[in-house]
Amino acid sequence: MRFLQGLDEQWLFLEAQKVKESVFGKKVFIRGVVEFSNYCREDCLYCGLRRSNRSLSRYRLSETEILDCALLGIHSGIKTIVLQSGDDLSYGTGKVAKIIRDIRKLGDVVIALSLGERNRDELEIWRESGADRYLLKMETFDRNLYAIMRPGKIFEERLKVILNAKELGYETGSGIIVGLPGQSLHSLATDILRLTDLKLEMIAVGPFIPHPDTPLKDAPPGDPLLTIRAIAILRLLNPYANIPSTTALQFFGEEWRIWGLSAGGNVVMPSLTREDVKDLYNIYPGKNKGYNYVTDLLQETVEMIRRAGAEPSFEKGYSPRGSYEKSTQK
Ligand code: SAH
């Protein structure tokens, strides 16, 4: 709580950085995200892809188009392809399984999925098809806030997907949004502890950014400094987790993303989404803006990492958490 309030901030950031470097050195892993559909059956209050947002033109990429995006990344050296979309069930179990298998054939890459709440059987089939990672942010662990932010959705069901992914042997990721309207500092502190309890391989924390076409359009944005404090605390509590300096931090200026990499973050996740649709993956305003070609974005990402005094890495970058836990159990 006190650290979230800014107590010993310099110490916190330096210590988080030390812990990160003791595990990952100066490396920052680069993952490529293919945002293949902005259709969504959910109605999350914060998100621009919510189904009630009628002013957004919707797109779905075909399998070949998804493979083309992945290939562009692979040619640039990317070793992790993250497949992300709104909760769009038109990409059924078999279709996603085929996409996973076909991307694996393109090169020696790790596949991470971020497809929302999907059932255990699907997760199992995708795991068998070659997906190694699953990302699903809880967004908040505060049940009251959750019920408001995700109307009609059940907290336990989302949590269950995370637990299923863990059981199925995925490297599993979750996370939160900092500064959701109505979120108290106490609630954020609880989120940090709950995330840590989950023993995750990946933890993502991004600031809330109000989207003009959502009911939260007039709410104030989340505080980027508070977000970075949360990242630093999570690093101290989860030395072995892969923690991105999230794209949402960039909304406040590149210096914030650099700061995230200097306070415990060790991952960045640039978009590989095709230029003609990337702006439509508009979860918050400004997402995927500011570059014309994916290759330019990758180049900018590498330069940003160097500006942070770190070393861009195209390794697969698994979390050493699993092996660490096994070795300490002996
Ligand atoms: N449908 C998938 C992917 C969602 S988009 C799923 O539910 O997992 C990925 C992330 O974007 C979400 O998990 C959420 O944390 C973040 N996000 C959405 N709207 C946002 C906003 N307005 N500000 C900040 N982050 C947002």
Residues whose N, C-alpha, C, O or C-beta is under 5 A from the ligand:
A	BS01	SAH	Y46 C47 G48 S85 G86 D87 S114 L115 G116 L135 L136 K137 I177 G206 P207 F208 I209 P210 H211 A248 I283 Y284
